[in-house]
Amino acid sequence: RKKNQTRNFLLVGGLILLILAGGLILRVRYIRNSKAALQIEKDQSENLLLNILPADIAKALKEKGKADARDFDLVSILFTDFKSFTQASEKLTAAELVNEIHTCFEAFDSIMEKYGVEKIKTIGDAYMAAGGLPIPSADSAQNTIKAALEMQAFIMKRKAERDDSGKPAFQMRAGIHTGPIVAGIVGVKKFQYDIWGDSVNTASRMESAGEVGNVNISQATYRLVKDNPTFNFISRGKIEVKGKGEMEMYYA
């Protein structure tokens, strides 16, 4: 009887230990899986933040909860705009229009990444980017011009393809000006990295004063890249600019 009692006690004890061990293993697995899921969510949030903001701005927001505005002495601001956008959009359904804009802007985003130019924002059919921030670079002006030329090449190729299939297509103007700006984040909801200053207004004027298929640059930008053999500049002389008088311009 004693032997049977001892054996039963050992069996019950062993069974309890097995149950406890099984529960511990399940608990460890649960914690491990929870940590993995949290890490995935953290990585997704991190990638989303980096997709919206420059890396150093995102880092400052995470560490301090805010990012101070900064002055930049030399930034090349790029503006593009589709000519006769309203007329072209009238020939497309809303879904087709959005899809076509998305196709173009998706290509532009890839080009910006290729040349290290920071996309700032899109406003309707306008695309705005800047070279030389948030990290200043000696070759930012030439990289911004290269990006603009590649954007024009994409749009012209896209137009040829859509013309062949009888579909309406966009044509684009592009303008660049280089000068000082202030960059930072404003607001606390749906915040966005943006830039301000007279240089931004001048870059917008370069775009509106340009012609379809060309990249129109200011004299300030031209002076920085005029000796670069990569480009073949064409002087346009002095062009009247709204609110600024006559300005020297060049096609890159």
C-alpha positions in Angstrom: 0.0 0.0 0.0 2.9 2.4 0.9 4.5 1.6 -2.5 1.2 2.3 -4.3 0.7 5.6 -2.4 4.3 6.7 -3.1 3.9 5.8 -6.8 0.6 7.7 -7.0 2.1 10.6 -5.2 5.0 10.7 -7.7 2.6 10.4 -10.6 0.4 13.2 -9.4 3.5 15.3 -8.7 4.9 14.6 -12.1 1.6 15.4 -13.7 1.4 18.7 -11.9 5.0 19.5 -12.9 4.2 18.7 -16.5 1.1 21.0 -16.4 3.2 23.8 -14.8 6.0 23.3 -17.4 3.5 23.3 -20.3 1.8 26.5 -18.9 5.3 28.1 -18.6 6.2 27.2 -22.1 2.9 28.6 -23.4 3.4 31.8 -21.4 6.9 32.2 -22.8 5.7 31.7 -26.3 2.8 34.1 -25.8 5.3 36.8 -24.5 7.6 36.1 -27.4 4.8 36.4 -29.9 3.5 39.5 -28.3 6.9 41.2 -28.4 7.3 40.2 -32.0 3.9 41.7 -32.9 4.7 44.9 -31.0 8.0 45.1 -32.8 6.2 44.8 -36.1 3.8 47.5 -35.2 6.7 49.7 -34.0 8.5 49.2 -37.2 5.4 50.0 -39.3 4.9 53.2 -37.3 8.5 54.1 -37.7 8.4 53.5 -41.4 5.2 55.5 -41.7 6.8 58.4 -39.8 9.9 58.3 -42.0 7.7 58.2 -45.0 6.1 61.5 -43.9 9.1 63.3 -42.4 12.9 63.5 -42.9 14.8 61.1 -40.6 16.3 63.7 -38.3 13.0 65.5 -37.9 11.3 62.2 -37.0 14.0 61.5 -34.5 13.6 64.9 -32.9 9.8 64.4 -32.6 10.2 61.0 -30.9 12.9 62.3 -28.5 11.5 65.8 -27.7 8.0 65.7 -28.9 8.8 68.7 -31.2 11.2 69.7 -34.0 12.5 73.3 -34.1 12.5 75.2 -37.4 15.9 75.6 -39.1 17.4 78.2 -41.4 19.1 76.9 -44.5 21.3 79.2 -46.6 21.3 77.4 -49.9 18.4 75.1 -50.9 17.3 74.4 -54.5 13.5 74.4 -54.6 11.8 72.6 -57.4 8.2 73.2 -58.6 6.3 71.3 -61.3 2.8 71.8 -62.6 0.8 70.1 -65.3 -0.3 72.4 -68.1 -4.0 72.5 -69.1 -4.7 70.1 -66.2 -8.4 71.1 -66.0 -9.0 70.4 -69.7 -7.2 67.0 -69.5 -9.1 66.1 -66.3 -12.5 66.8 -68.1 -11.8 63.9 -70.4 -11.1 61.4 -67.6 -13.3 59.9 -64.9 -12.4 60.8 -61.3 -10.9 57.3 -60.8 -8.8 57.6 -64.0 -7.6 61.1 -63.1 -6.5 60.1 -59.6 -4.8 57.0 -61.0 -2.9 59.0 -63.6 -1.8 61.6 -61.0 -0.7 58.7 -58.7 1.3 57.1 -61.5 3.2 60.3 -62.2 3.8 61.2 -58.6 4.9 57.7 -57.8 7.5 58.0 -60.5 8.5 61.4 -59.2 8.9 60.1 -55.7 11.4 57.4 -57.0 13.3 60.1 -58.8 13.6 62.2 -55.7 14.9 59.3 -53.8 17.4 58.5 -56.5 18.9 62.0 -56.4 18.6 62.7 -52.7 16.0 65.4 -53.2 13.5 65.9 -50.4 9.9 65.8 -51.4 8.0 68.5 -49.6 4.4 68.1 -50.7 1.9 67.9 -53.5 -0.8 70.5 -54.0 -3.4 69.3 -56.5 -1.4 68.6 -59.7 1.6 70.5 -58.4 4.7 68.8 -57.0 7.2 70.5 -54.7 10.6 69.3 -53.6 13.9 70.7 -52.4 17.5 69.7 -52.7 20.0 70.5 -49.9 17.8 69.7 -46.8 17.5 68.5 -44.2 21.2 67.8 -44.8 23.0 70.5 -46.8 25.0 69.1 -49.8 27.5 70.8 -52.2 25.9 69.0 -55.2 22.2 69.6 -54.3 21.6 72.1 -57.0 22.9 69.8 -59.8 21.0 66.9 -58.3 17.8 68.9 -58.3 18.2 69.8 -61.9 19.0 66.2 -62.9 15.8 65.1 -61.0 13.7 67.7 -62.8 15.1 66.6 -66.2 14.3 63.0 -65.5 10.8 64.0 -64.4 10.3 65.8 -67.7 11.6 62.7 -69.6 9.1 60.5 -67.7 6.2 62.8 -68.6 7.1 63.0 -72.2 7.5 59.2 -72.5 4.2 58.8 -70.6 2.5 61.2 -73.0 3.8 59.4 -76.1 2.4 56.1 -74.7 -1.0 57.5 -73.9 -1.2 59.4 -77.3 -0.6 56.0 -79.0 -3.6 54.6 -77.2 -5.8 57.6 -77.7 -5.8 58.6 -74.1 -5.4 62.2 -72.7 -2.0 62.9 -71.2 -0.3 65.6 -69.1 2.4 68.0 -70.1 4.5 69.6 -67.5 6.4 72.8 -66.6 9.3 72.7 -64.1 11.1 75.5 -62.4 14.0 75.7 -59.9 15.5 78.5 -57.8 18.2 78.3 -55.2 18.4 80.5 -52.1 17.8 80.7 -48.3 14.7 79.2 -46.7 13.3 78.2 -43.3 12.2 74.6 -42.9 10.2 73.0 -40.1 6.8 71.6 -38.9 3.8 73.7 -38.0 0.7 72.7 -36.1 0.1 69.7 -33.9 -2.4 67.7 -36.0 -1.8 66.3 -39.5 1.6 68.0 -39.2 3.8 68.3 -42.3 7.4 69.3 -43.0 7.3 72.5 -45.0 9.5 75.3 -46.2 9.0 79.1 -46.3 10.8 82.2 -47.6 11.1 84.4 -50.7 13.1 81.7 -52.4 10.1 79.4 -52.4 8.0 82.1 -54.1 10.8 82.7 -56.7 11.0 79.0 -57.5 7.2 79.0 -58.1 7.7 81.9 -60.5 10.4 80.0 -62.3 7.9 77.2 -62.9 5.0 79.5 -64.1 7.4 81.4 -66.4 8.7 78.2 -68.0 7.4 76.2 -71.0 6.2 72.6 -71.3 9.0 70.0 -71.5 11.7 72.3 -70.2 13.3 72.9 -66.8 13.5 76.7 -66.2 16.1 77.8 -63.7 17.0 81.1 -62.1 20.3 82.9 -62.4 21.1 82.0 -58.8 20.8 78.3 -59.6 22.6 78.8 -62.9 25.7 80.3 -61.2 26.1 77.2 -59.1 26.1 74.7 -62.0 27.1 76.7 -65.0 30.5 75.0 -65.3 29.0 71.5 -65.0 29.6 69.8 -68.4 26.5 67.5 -67.8 24.1 70.3 -68.7 23.5 72.3 -71.9 22.1 75.6 -70.7 20.1 77.9 -72.9 19.9 81.6 -71.9 16.4 83.1 -72.1 17.5 86.6 -71.2 15.5 88.7 -68.8 11.9 87.7 -68.3 9.3 89.8 -66.6 8.2 88.1 -63.3 5.1 89.0 -61.4 6.0 90.9 -58.3 9.7 90.7 -59.0 10.4 92.6 -62.2 12.8 91.2 -64.8 14.8 88.1 -63.9 17.5 86.2 -65.8 16.4 82.7 -66.7 17.9 79.7 -68.3 16.7 76.3 -69.7 18.7 73.4 -68.3 
